[in-house]
Amino acid sequence: MKNTLYILFFAIGLASCGSDPVARPNGYMRIGLPDNEYSALNLEGCSFKSSMNQEAKVLYKDSSNCWIDLVYPSIRSTIQLTYKPVEGNLEELFRDAQKLAYKHTVKASGMREQFFAYDSTQVYGMYYEMSGASAATTQFYATDSTNHFLRGVLYHYSAPNPDSLAPVTAFMREEMLELIANLSWNE
């Protein structure tokens, strides 16, 4: 009887050995990004054209002024494009675009500015990239300095958690750079 008790305790002790449970943080679902397939963004009546991802949808905010949203429904992101003709007010347009970009530095942990110039298409401007928990992570303005001014801003329609949004933000920044690189003006 004594040996049976020892064997029973030994078996229970052996069976209870194992690793302790580990608390795991809540995870996020994997985000499926759209393919990098582009088509022409040539809007009737607008003074600019470029390229856009084939999965993006064009929504007109104000068709008479060519204010549009390029909506990426699968990743809940939008590039808002605002076109304004230059009518002797270029300095004011620059100031407004810069003010709107710097407005987001309150929540951002940093900001990078980059000038761009495409002489062949007369596209010149500034690209802003925010890091941290900013609602608008990327912005730009582009102009030909005489007739056209286009401002673009990227918005994510989810909580601005930079860690979980990192793949989407990186993808959308490439989308904006693609849009800028292929931007040209209709005369």
C-alpha positions in Angstrom: 0.0 0.0 0.0 2.8 2.4 0.9 4.6 1.7 -2.5 1.3 2.3 -4.3 0.9 5.7 -2.7 4.5 6.7 -3.6 3.9 5.6 -7.2 0.6 7.5 -7.3 2.2 10.7 -6.0 5.2 10.3 -8.3 2.8 9.9 -11.3 0.7 12.9 -10.3 3.9 15.0 -9.9 5.2 13.9 -13.2 1.9 14.6 -15.0 1.7 18.1 -13.5 5.1 19.1 -14.8 5.0 21.6 -17.7 5.4 25.2 -18.5 3.5 27.9 -16.7 0.8 29.6 -18.7 2.0 32.9 -20.2 -0.3 35.9 -20.5 -0.3 37.1 -24.1 -1.3 40.6 -25.3 -4.2 41.1 -27.6 -3.1 40.7 -31.2 -4.2 42.5 -34.3 -5.5 40.9 -37.5 -3.1 40.7 -40.4 -3.8 43.5 -42.9 -4.0 42.4 -46.5 -2.6 45.3 -48.6 -3.8 46.0 -52.2 -1.6 45.0 -55.1 0.6 47.6 -56.7 -1.3 47.8 -60.0 -2.0 51.3 -61.3 -4.3 52.9 -63.8 -4.7 56.5 -65.1 -6.2 59.1 -62.8 -7.5 61.4 -65.5 -10.6 63.2 -64.2 -12.8 65.0 -66.7 -12.7 68.8 -66.1 -9.7 68.6 -63.7 -6.5 70.4 -64.4 -4.2 67.5 -63.2 -3.7 63.9 -64.0 -1.7 61.1 -62.4 -1.9 57.4 -61.6 -3.8 55.6 -58.9 -4.0 52.1 -57.5 -6.7 50.0 -59.3 -8.3 49.1 -56.0 -8.8 52.8 -55.0 -12.2 54.4 -55.5 -12.6 58.0 -56.6 -15.2 60.0 -54.6 -15.9 63.6 -55.6 -16.1 66.0 -52.7 -16.6 69.0 -55.0 -16.5 68.1 -58.7 -16.5 71.7 -59.8 -13.2 72.4 -57.9 -11.7 68.9 -58.5 -11.6 68.1 -54.8 -11.5 64.3 -54.6 -10.9 61.4 -52.2 -9.0 58.4 -53.3 -10.5 55.8 -51.0 -8.8 52.5 -50.2 -11.7 50.6 -48.6 -9.9 47.4 -47.8 -7.4 49.2 -45.6 -9.6 52.1 -44.5 -7.4 54.9 -45.8 -8.0 57.9 -48.0 -5.9 60.3 -49.9 -7.7 63.7 -50.1 -6.7 65.8 -53.0 -7.6 69.5 -53.1 -6.9 71.4 -56.3 -6.8 75.2 -56.5 -5.9 77.4 -59.4 -3.1 79.9 -58.8 -4.4 83.4 -59.3 -1.7 85.6 -57.9 -2.1 83.9 -54.5 0.7 81.3 -54.6 2.3 82.6 -51.4 -1.0 82.3 -49.6 -1.5 78.7 -50.9 2.0 77.8 -49.7 1.3 79.3 -46.2 -2.0 77.5 -45.9 -0.6 74.1 -46.9 2.4 74.5 -44.5 0.1 75.6 -41.7 -2.1 72.5 -42.2 0.9 70.2 -42.3 2.4 71.7 -39.1 -0.9 71.5 -37.4 -0.4 67.8 -37.1 2.9 68.1 -35.3 1.1 68.5 -32.0 0.4 64.7 -31.9 3.3 63.6 -34.0 6.6 62.6 -32.5 8.5 63.9 -35.5 8.2 65.3 -38.9 10.4 65.0 -42.1 10.1 67.5 -45.0 11.4 66.7 -48.5 11.4 69.0 -51.5 10.7 67.5 -54.8 11.0 68.8 -58.4 10.1 67.2 -61.7 11.3 69.7 -64.3 10.0 67.6 -67.3 6.3 67.9 -66.0 6.8 71.2 -64.1 5.8 69.7 -60.8 7.5 71.2 -57.7 6.5 70.9 -54.1 7.0 69.7 -50.6 6.4 66.3 -49.1 5.7 66.0 -45.3 6.0 62.7 -43.4 4.9 62.6 -39.7 5.9 59.9 -37.2 4.0 58.9 -34.1 0.3 59.0 -33.4 -0.8 61.7 -35.9 -4.1 61.4 -37.7 -2.5 62.6 -41.0 0.8 60.7 -41.4 1.7 62.1 -44.9 0.9 65.3 -46.8 2.2 67.1 -49.8 1.6 70.1 -52.0 2.6 70.4 -55.6 2.5 73.3 -58.1 3.8 74.5 -61.4 4.4 78.0 -59.8 2.1 79.8 -62.3 -1.3 78.1 -62.8 -1.8 75.0 -60.6 -1.7 74.0 -57.0 -2.6 70.6 -55.6 -2.6 69.5 -51.9 -2.8 65.9 -50.8 -3.2 64.4 -47.4 -3.4 60.9 -46.2 -5.9 59.8 -43.5 -6.4 56.5 -41.8 -9.9 55.8 -40.6 -8.9 53.9 -37.5 -7.2 54.7 -34.2 -3.8 56.2 -34.8 -1.8 53.3 -33.3 1.6 53.7 -35.2 2.7 50.1 -34.4 -0.4 48.3 -35.8 -0.8 50.8 -38.7 2.9 50.6 -39.8 2.3 48.3 -42.8 -0.6 50.4 -44.0 1.3 53.7 -43.5 4.3 52.4 -45.4 2.1 51.2 -48.3 0.1 54.4 -48.4 3.3 56.5 -48.4 4.5 54.7 -51.5 1.1 55.3 -53.0 1.4 59.0 -52.5 5.0 59.1 -53.8 3.7 57.2 -56.9 0.9 59.8 -57.3 3.4 62.6 -57.0 6.0 61.1 -59.4 3.3 60.7 -62.1 1.6 64.0 -61.6 1.2 66.3 -64.6 -0.9 69.3 -65.4 -3.5 69.7 -68.1 -3.1 72.9 -70.0 
